[in-house]
Amino acid sequence: VIKKATEINLLGPTRVTQVMLPLIRRARGRVIMMTSGLCKVASPVRGIHCGLLAAIEAQAECLRKELRSRCVDVVVVAPGEFTAGNSWLSDQVILEQARDMWAQLCQEQRIEYGKDYFETAVRSLETKYVKCQDADLSPVLRALNDAVIRTFPLPRYTPVTHREKIQAFIADHFPGAFYDVIYS
């Protein structure tokens, strides 16, 4: 699971960027990286996903500094929790992946977490991504459109809900213990 997530969320975008970079530099084009609001506000059960997207953000920041002198913009679009587009997930896919993950845990890990905790964590993902209504993607599409066509794009776009803005603000500006009390 970790290997597949790394291939999709980190190595894939990195490879495409490396291959296209000579053309982008010549054209004085633009690199747009899509990440997630999870980079700023970590979420339980999704540590690998959060870490990989944070790596893409760091990579984008480095590229922005490296390519600034060559007139190449690097833009990050980091939307919040939008479930539309996750319709490829189903109860069956999530449960199958959970069973595979459980089977790969060693006995010590199984005892430490327990089947109940593991199933509850999987069910929370199932509820979030399978059983909820599709979100309005227009803020994300507006941000992507702006990142592509604007003469002087912002370095970062964060199309998130008001609730997510408040959560990110608390995560960035208040002590971790305060954040944990509110969001745990």
Accessible surface in RSA format (square Angstrom, percent):
REM  Atomic radii and reference values for relative SASA: ProtOr
REM  Chains: A
REM  Algorithm: Lee & Richards
REM  Probe-radius: 1.40
REM  Slices: 20
REM RES _ NUM      All-atoms   Total-Side   Main-Chain    Non-polar    All polar
REM                ABS   REL    ABS   REL    ABS   REL    ABS   REL    ABS   REL
RES VAL A   1    76.22  50.2  41.74  37.8  34.48  83.1  44.35  38.5  31.87  86.4
RES ILE A   2   104.26  59.3 102.40  76.3   1.85   4.5 102.59  73.9   1.67   4.5
RES LYS A   3   160.99  78.5 153.53  94.2   7.46  17.8 101.83  91.7  59.17  63.0
RES LYS A   4   136.17  66.4 130.54  80.1   5.63  13.4  79.18  71.3  56.99  60.7
RES ALA A   5    21.44  19.7  17.02  26.3   4.43  10.1  21.04  29.6   0.41   1.1
RES THR A   6    32.61  23.2  32.61  33.1   0.00   0.0  25.85  34.7   6.76  10.2
RES GLU A   7    65.03  37.3  60.72  45.9   4.31  10.3  29.04  56.2  35.99  29.4
RES ILE A   8   106.80  60.8  92.32  68.8  14.48  34.9  97.38  70.1   9.41  25.5
RES ASN A   9    31.55  21.8  27.62  26.7   3.93   9.5   2.77   6.7  28.78  27.8
RES LEU A  10    39.88  22.2  39.88  28.5   0.00   0.0  39.88  28.0   0.00   0.0
RES LEU A  11    61.57  34.3  61.50  44.0   0.07   0.2  61.57  43.2   0.00   0.0
RES GLY A  12    23.06  28.4   0.00   N/A  23.06  28.4  22.89  62.8   0.17   0.4
RES PRO A  13    44.63  32.5  36.05  32.9   8.59  31.2  43.84  36.2   0.80   5.0
RES THR A  14    24.32  17.3  24.29  24.6   0.03   0.1  23.17  31.1   1.15   1.7
RES ARG A  15   121.80  51.1 120.67  61.5   1.13   2.7  56.73  77.5  65.07  39.4
RES VAL A  16    96.62  63.6  93.54  84.7   3.09   7.4  96.61  83.9   0.02   0.0
RES THR A  17    14.63  10.4  11.27  11.4   3.36   8.0   7.39   9.9   7.24  10.9
RES GLN A  18   120.77  67.5 107.15  78.3  13.62  32.4  34.38  73.2  86.39  65.5
RES VAL A  19   110.53  72.7  93.63  84.8  16.90  40.7 100.64  87.4   9.89  26.8
RES MET A  20    79.85  41.4  79.85  52.8   0.00   0.0  59.56  50.6  20.29  26.9
RES LEU A  21    22.09  12.3  22.09  15.8   0.00   0.0  22.09  15.5   0.00   0.0
RES PRO A  22    54.41  39.7  51.22  46.7   3.19  11.6  52.96  43.7   1.45   9.0
RES LEU A  23    92.08  51.3  89.59  64.1   2.49   6.3  90.13  63.3   1.94   5.2
RES ILE A  24    31.12  17.7  28.69  21.4   2.42   5.8  31.11  22.4   0.01   0.0
RES ARG A  25    77.10  32.4  68.62  35.0   8.48  20.2  10.67  14.6  66.42  40.3
RES ARG A  26   181.38  76.2 148.12  75.5  33.26  79.2  79.57 108.7 101.81  61.7
RES ALA A  27    79.87  73.4  46.50  71.8  33.37  75.9  57.93  81.6  21.95  58.1
RES ARG A  28   159.84  67.1 140.29  71.5  19.55  46.6  35.74  48.8 124.10  75.2
RES GLY A  29    24.88  30.7   0.00   N/A  24.88  30.7  22.53  61.8   2.34   5.3
RES ARG A  30    60.54  25.4  39.54  20.2  21.00  50.0  16.89  23.1  43.65  26.5
RES VAL A  31     9.74   6.4   7.30   6.6   2.44   5.9   9.74   8.5   0.00   0.0
RES ILE A  32    55.90  31.8  26.16  19.5  29.74  71.7  26.16  18.8  29.74  80.7
RES MET A  33     8.34   4.3   6.42   4.3   1.91   4.6   1.96   1.7   6.38   8.4
RES MET A  34    93.32  48.3  72.65  48.1  20.67  49.2  72.65  61.8  20.67  27.4
RES THR A  35     8.55   6.1   0.00   0.0   8.55  20.4   0.11   0.1   8.44  12.8
RES SER A  36    14.87  12.6  14.87  19.8   0.00   0.0   8.00  17.0   6.87   9.6
RES GLY A  37    17.71  21.8   0.00   N/A  17.71  21.8  15.02  41.2   2.68   6.0
RES LEU A  38    15.39   8.6  13.13   9.4   2.26   5.7  13.30   9.3   2.09   5.6
RES CYS A  39    28.98  21.9   3.09   3.4  25.90  60.9   3.68   9.3  25.30  27.3
RES LYS A  40   103.26  50.4  84.22  51.7  19.04  45.3  34.97  31.5  68.29  72.7
RES VAL A  41    19.11  12.6  17.13  15.5   1.97   4.7  18.93  16.5   0.17   0.5
RES ALA A  42    75.65  69.6  57.46  88.7  18.18  41.4  57.73  81.3  17.92  47.5
RES SER A  43    27.53  23.3  21.29  28.4   6.24  14.4   9.24  19.7  18.29  25.6
RES PRO A  44   112.19  81.8  93.88  85.6  18.31  66.5 106.50  87.9   5.69  35.4
RES VAL A  45    75.40  49.6  32.78  29.7  42.62 102.7  48.01  41.7  27.40  74.3
RES ARG A  46    25.17  10.6  20.54  10.5   4.63  11.0  15.74  21.5   9.43   5.7
RES GLY A  47    54.04  66.6   0.00   N/A  54.04  66.6  38.57 105.9  15.46  34.6
RES ILE A  48    79.45  45.2  75.46  56.2   3.98   9.6  77.73  56.0   1.72   4.7
RES HIS A  49    64.65  35.3  63.06  43.8   1.59   4.1  41.44  42.7  23.21  27.0
RES CYS A  50    10.87   8.2  10.27  11.5   0.59   1.4  10.51  26.6   0.36   0.4
RES GLY A  51    40.46  49.9   0.00   N/A  40.46  49.9  33.79  92.7   6.66  14.9
RES LEU A  52    19.10  10.6  18.44  13.2   0.66   1.7  18.65  13.1   0.45   1.2
RES LEU A  53    13.23   7.4  13.23   9.5   0.00   0.0  13.23   9.3   0.00   0.0
RES ALA A  54    41.43  38.1  36.37  56.1   5.06  11.5  37.25  52.5   4.18  11.1
RES ALA A  55    38.65  35.5  26.81  41.4  11.84  26.9  34.80  49.0   3.85  10.2
RES ILE A  56     2.92   1.7   2.92   2.2   0.00   0.0   2.92   2.1   0.00   0.0
RES GLU A  57    22.97  13.2  18.98  14.4   3.99   9.5  10.55  20.4  12.42  10.1
RES ALA A  58    59.54  54.7  50.14  77.4   9.41  21.4  58.06  81.8   1.49   3.9
RES GLN A  59    48.64  27.2  42.13  30.8   6.52  15.5  24.89  53.0  23.75  18.0
RES ALA A  60     0.00   0.0   0.00   0.0   0.00   0.0   0.00   0.0   0.00   0.0
RES GLU A  61    70.06  40.2  69.88  52.9   0.18   0.4  37.00  71.6  33.06  27.0
RES CYS A  62    70.96  53.7  67.53  75.3   3.43   8.1  16.17  41.0  54.79  59.1
RES LEU A  63    16.77   9.3  16.76  12.0   0.01   0.0  16.76  11.8   0.01   0.0
RES ARG A  64    32.73  13.7  32.39  16.5   0.35   0.8  22.67  31.0  10.06   6.1
RES LYS A  65   128.19  62.5 109.83  67.4  18.36  43.7  60.84  54.8  67.35  71.7
RES GLU A  66   113.85  65.4  92.03  69.6  21.82  52.0  45.49  88.0  68.35  55.8
RES LEU A  67     5.68   3.2   5.68   4.1   0.00   0.0   5.68   4.0   0.00   0.0
RES ARG A  68   151.43  63.6 138.46  70.6  12.98  30.9  68.06  93.0  83.38  50.5
RES SER A  69   101.59  85.8  63.27  84.4  38.32  88.3  58.45 124.5  43.14  60.4
RES ARG A  70   126.28  53.0 119.51  60.9   6.78  16.1  29.50  40.3  96.78  58.7
RES CYS A  71    72.30  54.7  53.18  59.3  19.12  44.9  22.52  57.1  49.78  53.7
RES VAL A  72     4.75   3.1   0.00   0.0   4.75  11.5   0.13   0.1   4.62  12.5
RES ASP A  73    56.78  39.8  53.85  53.6   2.93   6.9   5.85  13.8  50.93  50.8
RES VAL A  74     3.39   2.2   0.00   0.0   3.39   8.2   0.00   0.0   3.39   9.2
RES VAL A  75     1.03   0.7   1.03   0.9   0.00   0.0   1.03   0.9   0.00   0.0
RES VAL A  76     5.70   3.8   5.70   5.2   0.00   0.0   5.70   5.0   0.00   0.0
RES VAL A  77     0.00   0.0   0.00   0.0   0.00   0.0   0.00   0.0   0.00   0.0
RES ALA A  78     0.20   0.2   0.00   0.0   0.20   0.5   0.00   0.0   0.20   0.5
RES PRO A  79    14.52  10.6  14.38  13.1   0.13   0.5  14.38  11.9   0.13   0.8
RES GLY A  80    13.13  16.2   0.00   N/A  13.13  16.2   4.56  12.5   8.57  19.2
RES GLU A  81    55.89  32.1  37.58  28.4  18.30  43.6  28.13  54.4  27.76  22.7
RES PHE A  82    35.05  17.5  20.80  12.9  14.25  37.1  20.85  12.6  14.19  40.6
RES THR A  83    17.91  12.7  15.63  15.8   2.28   5.4  13.72  18.4   4.19   6.3
RES ALA A  84    18.00  16.5   9.03  13.9   8.97  20.4   9.03  12.7   8.97  23.8
RES GLY A  85    54.23  66.9   0.00   N/A  54.23  66.9  34.65  95.1  19.58  43.9
RES ASN A  86    30.78  21.2  30.51  29.5   0.27   0.7   0.72   1.7  30.06  29.1
RES SER A  87    95.89  81.0  64.47  86.0  31.42  72.4  43.54  92.7  52.36  73.3
RES TRP A  88   175.07  70.3 148.33  71.8  26.74  62.8 149.19  79.5  25.88  42.0
RES LEU A  89    33.08  18.4  25.19  18.0   7.89  19.8  25.19  17.7   7.89  21.2
RES SER A  90    43.34  36.6  42.24  56.4   1.11   2.5  38.63  82.3   4.72   6.6
RES ASP A  91    54.22  38.0  52.02  51.8   2.20   5.2  20.07  47.2  34.15  34.1
RES GLN A  92   129.09  72.2 122.32  89.4   6.77  16.1  40.56  86.3  88.53  67.1
RES VAL A  93    67.40  44.4  64.91  58.8   2.49   6.0  66.50  57.8   0.90   2.5
RES ILE A  94    14.75   8.4  13.43  10.0   1.32   3.2  13.63   9.8   1.12   3.0
RES LEU A  95    46.25  25.8  45.89  32.8   0.36   0.9  45.89  32.2   0.36   1.0
RES GLU A  96    90.09  51.7  90.05  68.1   0.04   0.1  24.67  47.7  65.42  53.4
RES GLN A  97    75.91  42.4  72.71  53.1   3.21   7.6  16.28  34.7  59.63  45.2
RES ALA A  98    10.24   9.4   8.33  12.9   1.91   4.3   9.71  13.7   0.53   1.4
RES ARG A  99   150.59  63.2 144.47  73.6   6.12  14.6  69.04  94.4  81.54  49.4
RES ASP A 100    76.65  53.7  74.17  73.8   2.48   5.9  13.35  31.4  63.30  63.1
RES MET A 101    76.26  39.5  73.37  48.6   2.89   6.9  64.12  54.5  12.13  16.1
RES TRP A 102    35.33  14.2  35.33  17.1   0.00   0.0  24.86  13.3  10.47  17.0
RES ALA A 103    68.38  62.9  48.07  74.2  20.31  46.2  49.74  70.1  18.64  49.4
RES GLN A 104   138.87  77.7 104.42  76.3  34.45  82.0  45.19  96.2  93.67  71.0
RES LEU A 105    39.36  21.9  32.93  23.6   6.44  16.2  33.26  23.4   6.10  16.4
RES CYS A 106    67.59  51.1  57.72  64.4   9.87  23.2  47.51 120.4  20.08  21.7
RES GLN A 107   114.87  64.2 107.42  78.5   7.45  17.7  55.31 117.7  59.56  45.2
RES GLU A 108   136.53  78.4 129.55  98.0   6.98  16.6  47.77  92.4  88.76  72.5
RES GLN A 109    75.54  42.2  74.59  54.5   0.95   2.3  16.64  35.4  58.90  44.7
RES ARG A 110    69.14  29.0  65.75  33.5   3.39   8.1  10.72  14.6  58.42  35.4
RES ILE A 111   129.10  73.5 106.40  79.3  22.70  54.7 112.85  81.3  16.25  44.1
RES GLU A 112   138.76  79.7 110.58  83.7  28.19  67.1  34.18  66.1 104.59  85.4
RES TYR A 113   114.47  53.4 101.55  57.8  12.92  33.6  55.06  41.4  59.41  73.2
RES GLY A 114    23.58  29.1   0.00   N/A  23.58  29.1  23.58  64.7   0.00   0.0
RES LYS A 115   100.83  49.2  94.99  58.3   5.83  13.9  63.34  57.0  37.49  39.9
RES ASP A 116   117.79  82.5 113.73 113.2   4.06   9.6  38.08  89.6  79.71  79.5
RES TYR A 117   118.91  55.5 111.38  63.4   7.54  19.6  86.14  64.7  32.77  40.4
RES PHE A 118    29.07  14.5  28.98  17.9   0.09   0.2  29.07  17.6   0.00   0.0
RES GLU A 119    81.91  47.0  81.15  61.4   0.76   1.8  29.11  56.3  52.80  43.1
RES THR A 120    92.40  65.7  87.67  88.9   4.73  11.3  66.92  89.9  25.48  38.5
RES ALA A 121    12.89  11.9   7.08  10.9   5.81  13.2  12.57  17.7   0.32   0.8
RES VAL A 122    15.20  10.0  15.20  13.8   0.00   0.0  15.20  13.2   0.00   0.0
RES ARG A 123   114.85  48.2 114.71  58.5   0.14   0.3  46.67  63.8  68.18  41.3
RES SER A 124    59.99  50.7  46.06  61.5  13.94  32.1  46.31  98.6  13.68  19.2
RES LEU A 125    41.38  23.0  41.38  29.6   0.00   0.0  41.38  29.1   0.00   0.0
RES GLU A 126     5.62   3.2   5.62   4.2   0.00   0.0   0.14   0.3   5.47   4.5
RES THR A 127    82.79  58.9  81.51  82.6   1.28   3.0  60.91  81.8  21.88  33.1
RES LYS A 128    74.14  36.2  67.00  41.1   7.14  17.0  30.94  27.9  43.20  46.0
RES TYR A 129    36.24  16.9  28.00  15.9   8.23  21.4  20.52  15.4  15.72  19.4
RES VAL A 130    42.63  28.1  18.62  16.9  24.02  57.9  19.49  16.9  23.14  62.8
RES LYS A 131   126.97  61.9  91.13  55.9  35.83  85.3  82.35  74.1  44.61  47.5
RES CYS A 132    53.43  40.4  30.48  34.0  22.95  53.9  35.50  90.0  17.93  19.3
RES GLN A 133   160.89  90.0 147.37 107.7  13.52  32.2  61.16 130.2  99.73  75.6
RES ASP A 134   102.40  71.7  75.91  75.6  26.49  62.6  23.68  55.7  78.72  78.5
RES ALA A 135    37.33  34.3  19.46  30.0  17.87  40.6  28.72  40.4   8.61  22.8
RES ASP A 136   100.97  70.7  83.25  82.9  17.72  41.9  44.47 104.7  56.50  56.3
RES LEU A 137    60.94  33.9  56.63  40.5   4.30  10.8  56.63  39.8   4.30  11.6
RES SER A 138    40.63  34.3  37.86  50.5   2.77   6.4  31.85  67.8   8.78  12.3
RES PRO A 139    41.77  30.4  37.93  34.6   3.84  14.0  39.11  32.3   2.66  16.5
RES VAL A 140     9.03   5.9   9.03   8.2   0.00   0.0   9.03   7.8   0.00   0.0
RES LEU A 141   108.48  60.4 104.83  75.0   3.65   9.2 105.44  74.0   3.05   8.2
RES ARG A 142   151.06  63.4 145.64  74.2   5.43  12.9  75.72 103.5  75.35  45.7
RES ALA A 143    10.32   9.5   5.38   8.3   4.94  11.2   9.84  13.9   0.48   1.3
RES LEU A 144    46.89  26.1  46.81  33.5   0.09   0.2  46.89  32.9   0.00   0.0
RES ASN A 145    82.35  56.8  76.35  73.8   6.00  14.4  19.31  46.5  63.04  60.9
RES ASP A 146    44.44  31.1  43.09  42.9   1.35   3.2  14.08  33.1  30.36  30.3
RES ALA A 147     0.00   0.0   0.00   0.0   0.00   0.0   0.00   0.0   0.00   0.0
RES VAL A 148    90.42  59.5  75.05  67.9  15.37  37.0  75.90  65.9  14.52  39.4
RES ILE A 149   122.72  69.8  93.66  69.8  29.06  70.1  99.20  71.4  23.52  63.8
RES ARG A 150   100.36  42.1  91.96  46.9   8.40  20.0  23.79  32.5  76.57  46.4
RES THR A 151   103.88  73.9  85.08  86.2  18.80  44.8  57.13  76.7  46.75  70.7
RES PHE A 152   167.16  83.6 158.93  98.4   8.23  21.4 160.58  97.4   6.58  18.8
RES PRO A 153    19.88  14.5   2.37   2.2  17.52  63.7   2.37   2.0  17.51 108.9
RES LEU A 154    81.97  45.6  81.33  58.2   0.64   1.6  81.89  57.5   0.07   0.2
RES PRO A 155    74.36  54.2  70.90  64.6   3.46  12.6  74.34  61.4   0.02   0.1
RES ARG A 156    71.39  30.0  57.49  29.3  13.91  33.1  46.99  64.2  24.41  14.8
RES TYR A 157    19.11   8.9  16.04   9.1   3.07   8.0  19.11  14.4   0.00   0.0
RES THR A 158    60.63  43.1  46.58  47.2  14.06  33.5  19.68  26.4  40.96  61.9
RES PRO A 159    16.32  11.9   4.45   4.1  11.87  43.1  15.89  13.1   0.43   2.6
RES VAL A 160    32.57  21.4  14.12  12.8  18.45  44.5  15.82  13.7  16.74  45.4
RES THR A 161    68.59  48.8  60.19  61.0   8.40  20.0  67.61  90.8   0.98   1.5
RES HIS A 162   145.48  79.5 142.43  99.0   3.06   7.8  98.20 101.2  47.28  55.0
RES ARG A 163   157.98  66.3 151.77  77.4   6.21  14.8  73.53 100.5  84.45  51.2
RES GLU A 164    21.99  12.6  19.55  14.8   2.44   5.8  16.10  31.2   5.89   4.8
RES LYS A 165   105.94  51.7  98.68  60.5   7.27  17.3  55.13  49.6  50.81  54.1
RES ILE A 166   103.20  58.7 101.12  75.3   2.08   5.0 103.20  74.3   0.00   0.0
RES GLN A 167    26.12  14.6  26.12  19.1   0.00   0.0   0.21   0.4  25.91  19.6
RES ALA A 168    27.12  24.9  26.95  41.6   0.17   0.4  27.10  38.2   0.03   0.1
RES PHE A 169   110.72  55.4 105.77  65.5   4.96  12.9 110.04  66.7   0.68   1.9
RES ILE A 170    20.83  11.9  20.83  15.5   0.00   0.0  20.83  15.0   0.00   0.0
RES ALA A 171    34.59  31.8   9.83  15.2  24.76  56.3  11.30  15.9  23.29  61.7
RES ASP A 172    88.98  62.3  54.50  54.2  34.48  81.5  15.76  37.1  73.23  73.0
RES HIS A 173   121.62  66.5  86.69  60.3  34.93  89.4  64.32  66.3  57.30  66.7
RES PHE A 174    85.01  42.5  72.87  45.1  12.14  31.6  75.16  45.6   9.85  28.2
RES PRO A 175    93.46  68.1  80.59  73.5  12.88  46.8  92.73  76.6   0.73   4.5
RES GLY A 176    49.76  61.4   0.00   N/A  49.76  61.4  36.49 100.1  13.27  29.7
RES ALA A 177    74.26  68.3  62.79  96.9  11.46  26.1  67.95  95.7   6.30  16.7
RES PHE A 178    88.75  44.4  83.21  51.5   5.54  14.4  87.64  53.1   1.11   3.2
RES TYR A 179    34.21  16.0  34.21  19.5   0.00   0.0  32.01  24.1   2.20   2.7
RES ASP A 180    76.49  53.6  75.21  74.9   1.27   3.0  18.91  44.5  57.58  57.4
RES VAL A 181   124.43  81.9  98.47  89.1  25.97  62.6 105.84  92.0  18.59  50.4
RES ILE A 182    81.68  46.5  53.10  39.6  28.58  68.9  58.26  42.0  23.42  63.5
RES TYR A 183    72.77  34.0  38.48  21.9  34.29  89.2  34.77  26.1  38.00  46.8
RES SER A 184   122.57 103.6  52.67  70.3  69.90 161.0  70.34 149.8  52.23  73.2
END  Absolute sums over single chains surface
CHAIN  1 A    12036.5      10071.1       1965.4       7360.1       4676.4
END  Absolute sums over all chains
TOTAL         12036.5      10071.1       1965.4       7360.1       4676.4
